[in-house]
Amino acid sequence: MGHLYALYSDAAAEAGEELALDGGHGALTYAALMERVDDLADRLARAGAGPGLRIGVADDLGGDLHTVALAVSALDCSIVPYLTDGQPGERWRLDRLGVWATIGTGTGTLAVTPLSGPRGLHRSTEPEAYVLSTSGSTSAPKDVAIGERNLESYAGHLRAVAWMGPGDRIGQNYQPLFDPFYEVLMTAALGRATVVVPEGREHMLVQRFCERWGITVWNSVPSQVVMAHRLRQLAPGSLPDVRTAVFGGEALSTRSLSLWRAAAPASTVVNSYGPSEVTIACAEYVLPPTGQTLGDDVPIGRVLPHLESRLVAPDDAPDERELCVRGAQLFGGYLDPRDNADRFYREENGRLRVLREGKPMPGDWYRTGDIVEDTEQGLIYRRRIGHETKVRGKRVDLSAVEAELGRLPGVSDVRALVLDDAVHAVVETLDTDADRPFPELTGLRDYARPRTVVRVTALPRLRNGKSDLRAIEQLVRQTLSGPAAALTTTSGETP
């Protein structure tokens, strides 16, 4: 059996009458949930499912999603989440991964649809927990398989920190395409606590959702906090019963933190950091409810003690440091071997060598691609390596551009990019008057100032809550192709 199933089986044996699931889709105790899980697992086994197979799990299963995920785990199969809204290439992706069958909604029941024939079928030799396609918002997606040993290692950390206990309730703010989904599942099972499954997108109205369902533990991307504040769903003191909040998936800004602390003053805040390749999270920074003074950045803390880390100067940035990690949570390399190139360091005779080809070995270091600074409070995330670029032959740090725009009144979020050898930006603000120019960005050199700033009420986002950089680029391209009068310039240049 997979580790997810084992956790819930143990919880059912020890606390079978405690609520495992609640929310807009009904309530199930641990005992009742596992009865459903075992029935579905038997059905899948009779249909031919067995250890090592990959099974596609639809993202729109609602209250059945947890039952399906646990049933797949029960059979030692791998969960492969997929979109059902007609996204191009999704069926091709499932075929490429050798998925045995998909589980989606049928007429009043769950539909199991066979996919691969014998030639295309994948059967893992190393037990897999789930397969995600990562980095699709910024580049060609890379397929990442997280093994059962990786997941079990992170579950050991969750057991130690014990964020939840009996009687606690956590909202399931994620779909299985985003790895914190599995963190929420494991955290609840370890604490014999309850996962609250929202109906539709009711969880976006944070204050109303938490009040209605008695949420005591919160886990989401930080941008959900900003959005809730703009929707007037995060009033000061409005979340008195939330005692723990875990934020991950993107950088936690001091603004998001201050908004949350005002709304939930009794909550301990955990800033969780980690690429999918290192199984959900590999570092964290804990802020007690009494609060502590921070600078301009919220630290990501220290790498978890059961993992190893080192800071390495990239070849093109000798004065900076990239975070590199290895250990039991690290995946075994991308499913497409070509994606492994330049993503690992191999240590030989005390020196590091970039792995240009081949499969990584257990002792190799994974390059996170994140530049960090080591401080007394722990590591502070600075930027992605690829977030620094050149414009007119001069180096531009797009993170600095975003920070400069983000300090302007009324701006809640920013994304900067380079097109046609010029910097452009899309800002999230309630003021969408394109005729009103932005103030001069005096903190930036001329070549770094955005030629165009596109105002939107909400940045385009992926289902996991992260910014949809492809859609953001398309917004800029549409603006550039429109009338010149529609452009908002910040440097006095003519586009």
C-alpha positions as CSV (number, residue, x, y, z in Angstrom):
1,M,0.0,0.0,0.0
2,G,1.1,3.6,-0.6
3,H,1.9,6.0,2.2
4,L,-1.2,8.1,1.8
5,Y,-3.4,5.1,2.2
6,A,-1.3,3.8,5.2
7,L,-1.7,7.1,7.0
8,Y,-5.5,7.1,6.6
9,S,-5.8,3.4,7.4
10,D,-3.9,4.1,10.7
11,A,-6.2,7.1,11.4
12,A,-9.3,5.0,10.8
13,A,-8.1,2.2,13.1
14,E,-7.3,4.7,15.9
15,A,-10.0,7.4,15.5
16,G,-12.5,5.9,13.1
17,E,-15.4,8.0,14.4
18,E,-13.6,11.3,14.0
19,L,-14.5,13.4,11.0
20,A,-12.1,13.0,8.1
21,L,-13.9,15.1,5.5
22,D,-16.5,17.8,5.8
23,G,-17.8,20.7,3.8
24,G,-20.1,21.5,0.9
25,H,-20.0,17.9,-0.3
26,G,-21.1,16.2,2.9
27,A,-19.3,14.7,5.9
28,L,-17.4,11.4,6.3
29,T,-15.8,9.8,9.3
30,Y,-12.4,8.2,8.9
31,A,-14.1,4.8,9.1
32,A,-16.7,5.7,6.5
33,L,-14.1,7.2,4.2
34,M,-11.9,4.1,4.3
35,E,-14.9,1.9,3.6
36,R,-15.5,3.9,0.4
37,V,-11.8,3.9,-0.5
38,D,-11.6,0.1,-0.1
39,D,-14.7,-0.4,-2.2
40,L,-13.2,1.7,-5.0
41,A,-9.8,0.0,-4.7
42,D,-11.5,-3.4,-5.1
43,R,-13.3,-2.1,-8.2
44,L,-10.1,-0.8,-9.8
45,A,-8.3,-4.1,-9.0
46,R,-11.0,-6.1,-10.7
47,A,-10.6,-3.8,-13.7
48,G,-6.9,-4.7,-13.9
49,A,-5.2,-2.0,-11.7
50,G,-2.0,-3.2,-9.9
51,P,1.2,-2.1,-8.4
52,G,3.3,0.3,-10.5
53,L,0.6,1.6,-12.8
54,R,-0.1,5.2,-13.3
55,I,-3.8,6.3,-12.9
56,G,-5.1,9.6,-14.1
57,V,-7.2,11.5,-11.5
58,A,-9.5,14.2,-12.8
59,D,-9.3,17.6,-11.1
60,D,-13.1,18.1,-10.9
61,L,-14.2,15.2,-8.7
62,G,-15.3,17.4,-5.8
63,G,-16.1,15.4,-2.7
64,D,-14.9,12.1,-4.4
65,L,-11.4,13.4,-5.0
66,H,-9.9,12.2,-1.7
67,T,-11.6,8.8,-2.0
68,V,-10.1,8.4,-5.5
69,A,-6.6,9.5,-4.5
70,L,-6.5,7.2,-1.5
71,A,-7.9,4.2,-3.6
72,V,-5.1,4.7,-6.1
73,S,-2.6,4.8,-3.2
74,A,-4.1,1.6,-1.8
75,L,-3.1,-0.3,-4.9
76,D,0.5,0.9,-4.9
77,C,-0.4,2.9,-8.1
78,S,0.7,6.5,-8.9
79,I,-1.7,9.4,-8.9
80,V,-1.5,11.4,-12.2
81,P,-3.7,14.5,-11.8
82,Y,-5.1,16.0,-15.0
83,L,-7.3,18.9,-16.1
84,T,-10.7,18.1,-17.6
85,D,-11.5,21.5,-19.1
86,G,-10.3,20.7,-22.6
87,Q,-6.7,22.0,-22.1
88,P,-4.8,21.2,-25.3
89,G,-2.2,18.5,-25.0
90,E,-3.7,17.0,-21.8
91,R,-4.6,13.6,-23.4
92,W,-1.2,13.6,-25.2
93,R,0.5,14.1,-21.8
94,L,-1.4,11.2,-20.2
95,D,-0.4,9.0,-23.2
96,R,3.2,10.1,-22.9
97,L,3.2,9.2,-19.2
98,G,1.8,5.7,-20.0
99,V,-1.3,6.2,-17.9
100,W,-3.3,3.0,-17.5
101,A,-6.7,4.6,-17.1
102,T,-8.4,7.8,-15.9
103,I,-11.0,8.2,-13.2
104,G,-13.5,11.0,-13.8
105,T,-17.1,11.8,-13.2
106,G,-19.7,9.6,-15.0
107,T,-23.5,9.5,-14.8
108,G,-24.1,9.3,-11.1
109,T,-20.9,7.4,-10.5
110,L,-17.1,7.4,-11.0
111,A,-16.1,6.5,-14.6
112,V,-12.9,4.4,-15.1
113,T,-11.7,4.9,-18.7
114,P,-8.8,2.7,-20.0
115,L,-6.1,4.5,-22.0
116,S,-2.9,2.8,-22.8
117,G,-2.5,-0.4,-24.7
118,P,0.2,-2.8,-23.7
119,R,2.9,-1.0,-25.8
120,G,2.4,2.4,-24.2
121,L,1.7,1.2,-20.6
122,H,4.1,2.4,-17.9
123,R,4.8,0.2,-14.9
124,S,7.1,1.7,-12.3
125,T,9.9,-0.4,-10.7
126,E,10.3,2.2,-7.9
127,P,7.1,2.9,-6.0
128,E,5.6,6.2,-7.0
129,A,3.2,8.3,-5.0
130,Y,2.2,10.9,-7.7
131,V,3.4,12.5,-10.9
132,L,3.2,16.3,-11.5
133,S,4.0,18.5,-14.5
134,T,5.9,21.4,-13.1
135,S,7.1,24.8,-14.4
136,G,4.4,24.9,-17.0
137,S,3.7,28.6,-16.3
138,T,7.2,29.7,-17.3
139,S,8.6,27.1,-19.7
140,A,7.9,23.7,-21.2
141,P,6.4,21.5,-18.4
142,K,8.8,19.0,-16.8
143,D,7.3,15.7,-15.5
144,V,8.3,15.0,-11.9
145,A,7.6,11.6,-10.2
146,I,7.6,11.7,-6.4
147,G,8.4,8.4,-4.9
148,E,6.7,6.8,-1.9
149,R,10.1,7.1,0.0
150,N,10.1,10.9,-0.8
151,L,6.6,11.3,0.5
152,E,7.2,9.2,3.6
153,S,10.3,11.3,4.4
154,Y,8.3,14.6,4.3
155,A,5.4,12.9,6.3
156,G,8.0,12.3,9.0
157,H,8.6,16.0,9.2
158,L,4.9,16.8,9.4
159,R,4.5,14.2,12.2
160,A,7.3,16.0,14.1
161,V,5.9,19.5,13.8
162,A,2.3,18.4,14.5
163,W,0.5,21.4,13.0
164,M,-2.9,19.7,13.6
165,G,-4.6,17.6,16.3
166,P,-8.1,16.1,16.9
167,G,-10.8,18.7,16.5
168,D,-8.8,20.9,14.1
169,R,-10.2,21.7,10.7
170,I,-8.2,22.6,7.6
171,G,-9.5,23.9,4.3
172,Q,-8.5,22.0,1.1
173,N,-7.5,25.0,-1.0
174,Y,-5.6,23.0,-3.6
175,Q,-6.3,20.6,-6.4
176,P,-4.0,17.5,-6.8
177,L,-2.1,19.2,-9.7
178,F,-0.3,21.2,-6.9
179,D,1.7,19.3,-4.4
180,P,0.4,21.1,-1.2
181,F,-2.8,19.1,-1.9
182,Y,-0.9,16.0,-0.5
183,E,0.5,18.0,2.4
184,V,-3.0,18.9,3.5
185,L,-4.1,15.3,3.3
186,M,-1.1,14.0,5.3
187,T,-1.3,16.8,7.9
188,A,-4.9,16.1,8.6
189,A,-4.5,12.3,8.8
190,L,-1.5,12.6,11.1
191,G,-3.5,14.8,13.5
192,R,-6.7,12.8,13.2
193,A,-8.2,16.1,12.1
194,T,-10.7,17.2,9.4
195,V,-10.2,18.3,5.8
196,V,-12.9,20.7,4.8
197,V,-13.7,20.4,1.1
198,P,-15.0,23.6,-0.4
199,E,-17.9,23.6,-2.8
200,G,-16.8,25.4,-6.0
201,R,-14.6,28.4,-5.1
202,E,-16.2,29.3,-1.8
203,H,-12.7,29.1,-0.1
204,M,-11.7,32.2,-2.0
205,L,-13.9,34.2,0.3
206,V,-11.6,33.4,3.2
207,Q,-13.4,35.1,6.0
208,R,-16.8,33.7,5.1
209,F,-15.4,30.2,4.5
210,C,-13.4,30.0,7.7
211,E,-16.4,31.3,9.8
212,R,-18.9,28.9,8.1
213,W,-16.7,25.8,8.5
214,G,-14.8,26.5,11.7
215,I,-11.4,26.5,10.1
216,T,-8.6,26.3,12.6
217,V,-5.6,25.7,10.3
218,W,-5.1,27.5,7.0
219,N,-2.9,26.5,4.1
220,S,-2.8,28.5,0.8
221,V,-0.6,30.5,-1.5
222,P,0.0,34.0,-0.2
223,S,-1.7,35.7,-3.1
224,Q,-5.0,34.3,-1.8
225,V,-4.6,36.5,1.2
226,V,-4.2,39.6,-1.0
227,M,-7.2,38.7,-3.1
228,A,-9.4,38.1,0.0
229,H,-8.4,41.5,1.4
230,R,-9.4,43.1,-1.9
231,L,-12.7,41.3,-1.7
232,R,-13.2,42.6,1.8
233,Q,-12.9,39.1,3.1
234,L,-10.0,39.6,5.5
235,A,-11.1,42.2,8.0
236,P,-8.9,42.8,11.1
237,G,-9.7,40.3,13.8
238,S,-12.0,38.4,11.5
239,L,-10.2,35.0,12.0
240,P,-9.8,34.6,15.7
241,D,-10.0,30.8,15.7
242,V,-7.3,30.2,13.1
243,R,-4.3,29.1,15.2
244,T,-1.9,28.0,12.4
245,A,-1.4,29.3,8.9
246,V,0.9,27.7,6.3
247,F,1.8,29.6,3.2
248,G,3.8,28.2,0.3
249,G,3.9,27.9,-3.5
250,E,5.2,31.5,-4.0
251,A,7.1,34.1,-2.0
252,L,5.4,35.4,1.1
253,S,5.6,39.2,1.1
254,T,5.6,41.4,4.3
255,R,2.4,42.9,3.0
256,S,0.6,39.6,2.8
257,L,2.0,38.7,6.2
258,S,0.8,41.9,7.8
259,L,-2.7,41.5,6.3
260,W,-2.9,37.9,7.6
261,R,-1.6,38.8,11.1
262,A,-4.2,41.6,11.4
263,A,-7.0,39.2,10.5
264,A,-5.8,36.2,12.5
265,P,-3.7,37.6,15.4
266,A,-3.6,34.3,17.3
267,S,-2.2,32.2,14.5
268,T,1.4,30.9,14.1
269,V,2.5,31.6,10.6
270,V,4.7,29.1,8.7
271,N,6.5,30.3,5.6
272,S,7.0,27.1,3.7
273,Y,9.5,26.9,0.8
274,G,10.3,24.1,-1.7
275,P,10.3,23.1,-5.3
276,S,8.1,20.2,-6.3
277,E,11.3,18.2,-7.1
278,V,12.1,18.2,-3.3
279,T,8.6,16.9,-2.3
280,I,6.4,19.8,-1.3
281,A,8.7,21.7,1.1
282,C,12.4,21.6,2.1
283,A,12.6,24.7,4.3
284,E,10.4,26.7,6.5
285,Y,10.3,29.7,8.8
286,V,7.9,29.9,11.8
287,L,6.6,33.2,13.1
288,P,4.8,33.0,16.5
289,P,1.6,34.9,17.0
290,T,3.2,37.4,19.3
291,G,5.0,38.7,16.1
292,Q,8.6,39.6,15.6
293,T,10.1,42.5,13.7
294,L,11.2,41.7,10.2
295,G,12.9,43.6,7.5
296,D,11.7,44.0,3.9
297,D,11.6,40.2,3.4
298,V,10.1,37.2,5.1
299,P,12.8,34.5,5.5
300,I,12.3,31.0,4.2
301,G,14.2,29.9,7.2
302,R,16.5,26.9,7.3
303,V,16.5,23.7,5.2
304,L,14.8,20.9,7.1
305,P,17.2,19.1,9.4
306,H,16.9,15.7,7.8
307,L,18.0,17.2,4.4
308,E,21.4,18.5,3.3
309,S,21.9,21.9,1.7
310,R,24.7,24.1,0.4
311,L,24.9,27.5,-1.2
312,V,26.8,27.6,-4.6
313,A,27.9,30.5,-6.7
314,P,26.4,30.2,-10.2
315,D,28.9,30.6,-13.0
316,D,27.2,33.8,-14.3
317,A,26.7,35.3,-10.8
318,P,29.8,34.7,-8.7
319,D,28.7,37.2,-6.0
320,E,25.4,35.4,-5.4
321,R,24.4,32.0,-4.0
322,E,22.0,29.4,-5.4
323,L,20.4,27.0,-3.0
324,C,21.2,23.3,-3.7
325,V,19.6,20.4,-1.8
326,R,19.9,16.7,-1.5
327,G,18.4,14.0,0.8
328,A,15.5,11.6,1.2
329,Q,12.9,14.0,-0.2
330,L,14.7,14.6,-3.5
331,F,13.2,13.0,-6.6
332,G,15.2,10.7,-8.8
333,G,15.4,13.0,-11.8
334,Y,12.9,14.2,-14.4
335,L,11.0,11.6,-16.4
336,D,12.4,13.0,-19.6
337,P,16.2,12.6,-19.1
338,R,16.8,15.6,-21.3
339,D,15.3,17.8,-18.6
340,N,18.1,16.7,-16.1
341,A,20.8,18.7,-18.0
342,D,22.3,21.5,-15.9
343,R,19.8,20.9,-13.0
344,F,22.3,18.9,-10.8
345,Y,25.8,19.2,-9.4
346,R,27.9,16.1,-9.0
347,E,30.6,16.2,-6.3
348,E,33.9,14.7,-7.4
349,N,37.1,14.9,-5.4
350,G,35.7,17.7,-3.3
351,R,34.7,19.8,-6.3
352,L,31.3,20.3,-7.9
353,R,30.6,19.6,-11.6
354,V,27.4,20.5,-13.4
355,L,25.7,17.4,-14.7
356,R,25.2,18.0,-18.4
357,E,23.7,14.7,-19.3
358,G,22.6,11.4,-17.8
359,K,20.6,10.5,-14.8
360,P,21.3,12.0,-11.4
361,M,22.6,9.8,-8.6
362,P,21.4,9.7,-5.0
363,G,24.4,11.8,-3.8
364,D,24.0,14.6,-6.4
365,W,22.9,18.1,-5.5
366,Y,19.6,19.5,-7.0
367,R,19.9,23.1,-8.1
368,T,16.7,24.8,-7.1
369,G,17.4,27.8,-9.4
370,D,16.7,30.2,-6.5
371,I,19.2,32.8,-5.4
372,V,19.1,33.2,-1.6
373,E,20.9,35.2,1.1
374,D,22.0,33.7,4.3
375,T,21.1,35.9,7.3
376,E,20.8,35.5,11.1
377,Q,17.1,34.8,10.7
378,G,17.7,32.1,8.1
379,L,17.7,32.1,4.3
380,I,15.9,34.8,2.4
381,Y,14.7,34.2,-1.1
382,R,15.9,36.9,-3.5
383,R,15.0,35.8,-7.1
384,R,14.9,33.0,-9.6
385,I,18.1,32.7,-11.7
386,G,16.1,33.1,-14.8
387,H,14.5,36.3,-13.5
388,E,17.6,38.3,-14.3
389,T,17.9,39.2,-18.0
390,K,19.6,41.7,-20.3
391,V,18.0,44.7,-22.0
392,R,20.0,46.7,-24.5
393,G,23.1,44.7,-23.4
394,K,22.6,45.7,-19.7
395,R,21.6,43.4,-16.9
396,V,18.1,43.9,-15.4
397,D,16.8,42.2,-12.4
398,L,13.0,41.8,-13.0
399,S,12.5,41.2,-9.2
400,A,13.8,44.7,-8.6
401,V,11.4,46.1,-11.2
402,E,8.5,44.3,-9.5
403,A,9.5,45.5,-6.1
404,E,9.7,49.1,-7.3
405,L,6.2,49.0,-8.9
406,G,4.9,47.1,-5.9
407,R,5.7,50.0,-3.6
408,L,3.3,52.3,-5.4
409,P,0.0,53.1,-3.7
410,G,-2.9,50.8,-4.7
411,V,-0.7,48.1,-6.4
412,S,-1.3,44.7,-4.8
413,D,0.8,42.5,-7.2
414,V,3.1,42.9,-10.1
415,R,4.8,40.7,-12.8
416,A,7.5,42.1,-15.1
417,L,8.8,40.6,-18.3
418,V,11.0,41.5,-21.3
419,L,9.6,41.6,-24.8
420,D,11.2,43.2,-27.9
421,D,14.3,44.2,-25.9
422,A,12.2,46.3,-23.4
423,V,10.8,45.8,-20.0
424,H,7.0,45.7,-19.6
425,A,4.8,45.0,-16.5
426,V,1.3,44.0,-15.6
427,V,0.1,45.3,-12.3
428,E,-2.9,44.3,-10.2
429,T,-4.7,47.4,-8.9
430,L,-8.2,48.7,-8.4
431,D,-7.2,51.8,-10.4
432,T,-7.4,50.6,-14.1
433,D,-7.5,54.0,-15.7
434,A,-5.0,53.6,-18.5
435,D,-5.0,57.3,-19.1
436,R,-3.5,58.0,-15.7
437,P,0.3,57.6,-15.9
438,F,2.3,55.9,-13.2
439,P,4.7,58.0,-11.1
440,E,8.3,58.1,-12.3
441,L,10.2,55.0,-11.1
442,T,13.3,56.9,-9.9
443,G,14.7,53.7,-8.3
444,L,15.3,52.2,-11.7
445,R,17.7,53.1,-14.5
446,D,16.2,54.2,-17.8
447,Y,16.7,50.8,-19.5
448,A,15.0,49.0,-16.5
449,R,11.9,51.1,-16.4
450,P,8.9,49.4,-17.9
451,R,8.0,50.8,-21.3
452,T,4.4,49.6,-20.8
453,V,2.4,49.0,-17.6
454,V,-0.9,47.1,-18.1
455,R,-3.4,47.6,-15.3
456,V,-5.7,44.7,-14.4
457,T,-8.0,44.2,-11.4
458,A,-6.6,40.7,-11.0
459,L,-3.5,39.0,-12.4
460,P,-4.2,35.9,-14.4
461,R,-3.5,32.8,-12.3
462,L,-3.2,29.1,-12.7
463,R,-5.5,26.7,-10.8
464,N,-2.8,26.3,-8.1
465,G,-2.9,30.1,-7.4
466,K,0.4,30.9,-9.0
467,S,0.7,33.6,-11.6
468,D,0.0,32.5,-15.2
469,L,3.0,34.0,-16.9
470,R,1.9,32.9,-20.3
471,A,-1.4,34.7,-19.9
472,I,0.4,37.7,-18.5
473,E,2.7,37.8,-21.5
474,Q,-0.3,37.6,-23.8
475,L,-1.9,40.6,-22.0
476,V,1.3,42.7,-22.8
477,R,1.4,41.5,-26.4
478,Q,-2.3,42.4,-26.9
479,T,-1.6,45.9,-25.5
480,L,1.4,46.4,-27.6
481,S,-0.6,45.5,-30.7
482,G,-3.3,47.9,-29.8
483,P,-3.5,51.7,-30.3
484,A,-0.6,53.7,-28.9
485,A,-3.1,55.7,-26.8
486,A,-3.9,52.5,-24.8
487,L,-0.4,52.2,-23.5
488,T,0.7,53.6,-20.1
489,T,4.3,54.7,-20.2
490,T,6.5,55.2,-17.1
491,S,9.7,56.6,-18.6
492,G,8.5,59.2,-21.0
493,E,9.5,57.0,-24.0
494,T,7.3,56.5,-27.0
495,P,6.6,52.8,-27.5
